[in-house]
Amino acid sequence: MSAHNHRTTIACDSHPHTTHHRHHRRTHGLRDLKEKLRMEKARDGLFEGLRDVTKSIKWRRKSCRQMFYLQVRAPLTLSSLGSTVVNLMDNIITEGHSISRPPYFNGRNYTEWKERMKIFIQSVDFKLWLLIKNGPKVPTKLVDNEEVEKTEDEYDEEDMKNLELEAKAKNILHCALNPDVFEIFSEGPNTSKQMWDELDRVFDRERTGDNSSTPQGQLSSDPTAPDTSQFSSPDLYFLQETRESMNKFLELCVPLHKLALEGNWQAAKVILGKDSRLKHAAIADGWATLLHVAVGANHASFVKELLQEFDNDQYISLQDYRGNTAFCFAVASGNMEIVELLKGRDPHLPTRRGGSDYIPIQFAAMQGNCDMTRYLYDISKEAFEDTDKIMLFFTFIKTGNYHMALKMADEWVELAYARDDNNETALHLLAVNQNPLDSCCHCPEMEGSFRINPDTKHVMFQLVNFLWKKILQHKDHSEAMRIISEPSQLLYDAAEVGNFGFLSELISAYPGKIIWEVDNNGQSIIHTAVSYRHASIFNLVHEIGFIKDILISYIVKENNTLLHLAAKLAPPDRLAIVSGAAFQMCLEIIWFEEVKKIMPPSFINLKNSDGLTAQQLFIKEHEGLRGKGEEWMKRTAEFCMLISTVIATAIFAAAINIPGGIDDDTKKPNYLNKASFQVFAIADAAAFIFSATAILIFLSILISRYAVYDFHKSLPLKLIFGLITLFISIACMMVAFGSSFFITYYYGLKVLPDSIAVLSCLPLLLYVGLQFSLWSDIIYSTFYCRNLFKPSKRMIYLSTTELEEAYNQTIF
């Protein structure tokens, strides 16, 4: 039969749940055609209903595999569909197999799919199968006695028929493959034969000699999938794609999984008695056994009872699809009770590798669980390979477990200069630690060639000192400097984040070289400290003697001096130390003035490549910040002056309308001699005076010229005095208010004036609480920041205790 006579239309879709297509049928006569169309329309409606049900069924199967709760959508009653459905179902093979659609391959059961696919293709057109098996014939022509491929315009009838068959073959394969499976064709195979051969290469385990089962929901083509051939795998019976396994899975595994999550041992024991394989079989996606689920749910009592049911200790060491034992789960969760239970049955579990070839202690280290890592370290360190040591060491540092990192460095000195996946040493990681005094745990003293200070606040600095000294002892000068300079210069990494404790340890151990180091831009750590506004590191200039005079004279990139760096706008994160543009401006001026103090007079007016002195550069760089500070200061002054005006108005009115009234005969206040009246008079007068003073202060802020140096002292001090006088006026106003109640209502109603007196304190408390952040910023930027640059602060050659005290005194 020719390809022309055998016109079989292959109806397919890229998804198994799309609407079914049908073979075109020959019709004779208009009446028969109309009848066929009517029947097909009715059948289309039924197909839509069946498609929804099929989706529901397949969703339930997938959900059960993933241990979700079973949800049943609208059930299908076949009897209600009539005879048309019966005729329709005649064309549908069990389990969703269709005689008009290619069998669908989702990455599982390749051998079965391959055989069915071969039969399907041969049933459509045997020539298609030969084409897939042997490959297509490429249309060629002779040019200068050499065969070259024809262009599309040069194809003859035979060429087009052959290529039409090739297109049909490729289309069938496309329709039969899950999109995830199709991803294996990364190179984009050109022919149907190449597609078929690639599927064979990836999925045909029998041909390649790999008889291990592919896990439910995982494609063997996944580049991240582990090699499961070396795993101690559980029984995969319940995950097989057979009707019997499926029914068992729904009947036993789903409820058992739920009971394990809940820790309901009594009910779970009943299900275990129905099938002994449940003790050592995978009951969920990823090959998770019942023990995996119970351990992951942290139900120690459930695990204890389950272990008693095991008659084979090998069940305890079964691994899931990623290679993790239940012991790995227990270690990661930090459940010491379960760890002890499992280890009691199998002492080798602490050294049995899990997912990604990690030893169990690695999982505890990644979770920052100090107690678990300390427990596992001594019983598993004999199994450490070199890669384990390096990975575990760097994990300890990244999670802040400096005690264990220090212990490892003492036992294996090569870790001091080992490098991680980013080619960084431990010192590189410690250099950028912005919380150097924080440790993830508190561990007791450890034995070794050293003893860790029990005060864990110091252990990070001990680790830095220990690592640096080991590098200096085992490496020559040039190699030691190369270690701390590649891949980045860690001295400047530490200076950028303000890690002065780290720098102190390095400089104290090797002052003759470290302090002279410069980066690629010719900047020393002093220059970096000024650029990133870290006063604690900048204060090193007061401790290095004559070296300071040399370092501050360095001319760096773009002919900038150290003062030019101070004139540039600080990084946003350093400006954010104080809130409000006005106080940020104040802090910037303080920095500029402090650097200016140590500069030689001849350097103050030097110009950079842009022809700007440091002073000119400061004004240019801070113009935007000055404008924002002016706007903020004016807005604040306006609101505060408005409040002061309201207080002054109310107090003035209270002074005219005397509480208690005036005696008609003497024209004196009725309660003139009462103590409460005298308190009222004094408080009222004080409130008016201080509110008027506040008005004048805030007015002076509004009419200020807002020059750059006005933000240094003038404006902050005015704002401070304005807020203080405003607070006093509010306090006096509330005292006057309370005393007026005593004058008016004290006789006969003593509870009322007492209550009002107490409540009058509420506005004062609100004022203090709501304005506390503003007050702290004002005081910090105006007064405290000036004390950060005191030369008496020593930052190198300190003891560990002194170093901590210095760190706690400053955030820079």
C-alpha positions, 0 to 999 in steps of 0.5 A: 500500500502506498503512502498516498493510499494509506492516509492515516491521520495521527491525532495527538496532543502534547498532553495526555489529558487533552481532547481525543482526536478521531480517525476521519471516516469516509462517508457516502451521501449527505444524509450519512455525513450529517448523521456522523457529524451529529454523533461526533458532536454528541461524542465530543461532549462525552469526551469532555466529561470523560476528560475531566474524570480522567484528570481527577483520577490521574490527579488522585493517583499523583496526589497519593504518590506524594502523600497528599490527602485523597480528594474525590471529584465528581464520580462518573456513573457509566450507566447514566451515559447510555449506549453511546458511552458503551460504544465509546469505551469500546475504543478505549483500552484499560488504564487509559491506553488508546488505539488512536493515540500513541502511548504516553511516556512520562519517564517510567517503565520505558521497556513496556512503553518502547514495545507498545510504541513500536507496535503502535507505529507499525500499526499506523504505517510499517514504513514509519517504523523502518524509517525510525529504525534505519533513519531517513534518506537525505535528498541529495544531488551530484555537484561536480561528482560530489553528493550535496544535500538538496534545498527544499525547492529542489525536492521531487515527489519521492523526496517529499514523500520520504520527508513527509514520512519522517515528519510523521514519525517525529510528530508521533514521538513528540506527541508521545513524550512528556515535556520533562522527558523531551528535555533530554534532547538538549542538542535538538536531534534532527531525525526520528532515529536520533530521537529513538536512539537517544531515548534508548541510551537514556532510559533503556536500563536492561540494555545498559545493564542497570537494573535498579528501579527508577523512583516514582516521580523521578526521571533517570535523565535528571542531571541532579539525580543521584546514582542509586545503584550503590544505595541500600534501597527499600522495597519499591513494590508499592511504587510500581505502576501496576494495578495491584501495587496501586491498590495496595498503595492507596489502601495501606501506604496513604493511611500509614503515612498519615498516621506516622505524621500524627505519631499514632502508633496503635493505628499504624501497628494494625496496618503494619500487620496487614503486610510485612513489607511495609516495614522495609518498603518505600511508602511515599515519593522519594523512596521514603520508608515508614521510619523516614516519615516517623523520624522526620515528624520527630515522634520518638515514641513511634520510632521506638515502637517501630524499631522493636518491630524490626527483625532485621537491623538492615531496615534501619539503614535503608536509604531514600532516593537521595541516599539519606538514611532515617538517621540523617533526618534525625540528625538534621532535626536535632532530635537527640532521643531519636539519634540515640535510639537509631545509633543503639541499633546500628552503631555504624549510622554516624559514619554512613553517608547520606545525600550528596555523599554527606556524612551525618554530622554535615547535616547537623552543621548546616542546621547550626546544631552545636549540641548534635555536632559536638556529640557526633564529632568524636564518634565520626571523625575517623571516617572523615575524608579530606573533602569532608574535613574541608566542607565541615570546617567551612560549614562550621564557620558559615553557621557561627560554630567557631568552637568546632571550627577551632577544634578542627583547625587544631587537629588538622593544621592544613585547614588554616589555608584550605579553600572552599568552592569559591576559592576562599580561605576561612580568614576570607569568610571571617573577614566579612563577618559583621557580627564577629562576637556572635557564636551560634552556641555555648560549648564547654572547654575543649581539650587539645594543644589549646583551651578555648576560653569558656566565654564564647564571646571571644572565640571568633577572635581566638579562631582568627588569631589561631588560623593566622599564626598557623599560616605564618608558621607553615608558610613563608612571607610571600605565600602567607600574603598571597593566601590573604590576597586571593581571590580578594584582599581580605584586609580591605574586605574586613575594613569595608564591613568594619570588622576591626577585631579581625584586623586587630588580630592580624595586625597585632600578629604581623604589624611590620607588614600588614599595616603597609599593605595597599589595595589595587587602588593604592589605598591602605586600610585607613583609606578604606575605613574613611571611605566606608566610615568606620571610626574604630578602624580609623582610630588605628592612626593614633596607634601606629606612630610615624607610619600614620604620617606616611599612610595619610600622605598617599595619593590614591585614584584620581589624585584624591587625598585621604581628605577627599575620600572623607569629602565624598558621600558615605555609602547609603548603609553607613548614612542609615546609622542615624535617621533623618537627612539633617543628622546624617549631614551632621555626622558627615561633617564630623567625619570630615573635620576629624580627618582634616585634623590629622592631615598635613596643612599642605594636603588640605587644599590639594586638588584632585583630577577634577580640580576640586579641593576636599572642601569643594568636593564635600559641598558638591557631594553633599548638596542633595543631602543638605537640601533634604536636611533643610526640608526635614528641619523646616518641616519639623520646626513648623509642626513644633512651632504650631504646637507651641503656639497652641499651648501658649494660646491655651495657657494665656486663656487659662491665666485670664479665666481664673479657676474658682472665680473672683470674690465680688467684694475684694476682686481677689481669686477665691482660692488665692491662699490655697496651695493648689492655686499657687501651683496653678499660677506658677505652672501656668506662667512657666508653660507660657514662658517656655512655649513662647521660648520654643516658638522663638527657637523654632522660628530661628530654625525656619529663618536659618540660612542652612549653610553646610556647616549650620548642620554641624552644631547650630541647627542640631543644638537649636532643635534640641533646645526647642524640643526641650522647651516644648516638653517643659511647656507641655509638662507645665500645662498639664500641671496647671490643668491638674491643679485647676481640677483640684481647685474646682472639684476637690471638695466633695469629689476627691476621686475626680481630681486625683484621677485627672492628676494621674491621667495628665501624665499620659501626654508626657509619657506619649511625648517621651515614647513617640519622640524617643528615636528622634531624641536618640538620633539627635544626641547620638549624632551631636554628642556621642559621635564626637567621642568615637574619635578619641585617640585614647582608644586602643584598637590593636595589641589588645587582650581579648577582653579589652577587644570585646569592650572596645567593640561593645562601645561602638557600632563602627 
